[in-house]
């Protein structure tokens, strides 16, 4: 496994590619979401973290090593439409624009199918799919008004096959995210808005480590063509690319980042 804190690409220079852009990252307080906040802010964007466990703004900026004025932190449950509406409205009132939405919030219980309760099923789909829907619904009008927008939804390898560790509800949810992504890409392209999904495989996050027995994450990934576990910063770099002008002709894509897992 490679070293570092999981946030910083070791060979990518800071820049101003996203200077002046305003972004929202759901689930941005940890894991791949946190790495994405870092990648966008480092490129000059103002990034609002929407997360149940929203950290303090100064604390978050210090952790990421970016200026505090590039960070907002808001406690939001993305499954609650009223909370989502209020958080979007407050940001739009302050900044008068929204350019980038990254839907990284997700949960992945490993419950076997026979043991999944109706409440758990509904909760997993609510966070992974319904939350993505609610945020896209609020983001798209602002992006269309500005004539430019980037939406990047987090699906998973599970969205193209089945989950390595998550349950049937997680697999179902991540397939749903891809369907929503494709539909929105079709309808939003003429307005200057692209909508894509990233499909991470096994990435070194607390959630992934918690789902698998100790040591198994590294053991399983040793059989991949790229024989190691993926790092959060690697996914974040892909998201940052899709959120940039460089990706203007990419929409409706579901981009794999899994060390070659799906070709094995």
Secondary structure, 3 states (H helix, E strand, C coil): CCCCCCCCCCCCCCCCCCCCCEEEEECCCCHHHHHHHHHHHHCCCEEEEEECCCCCHHHHHHHHCCCHHHEEEEECCCCCHHHHHHHHHHHHHHHCCCCEEEECCCCCCCCCHHHCCHHHHHHHHHHHHHHHHHHHHHHHHHHHHHCCEEEEEECCHHHCCCCCCCCHHHHHHHHHHHHHHHHHHHHHHHHCEEEEEEEECCECCHHHHHHCCCCHHHHHHCCCCCCCCECHHHHHHHHHHHCCHHHCCCCCCEEEECCCHHHC
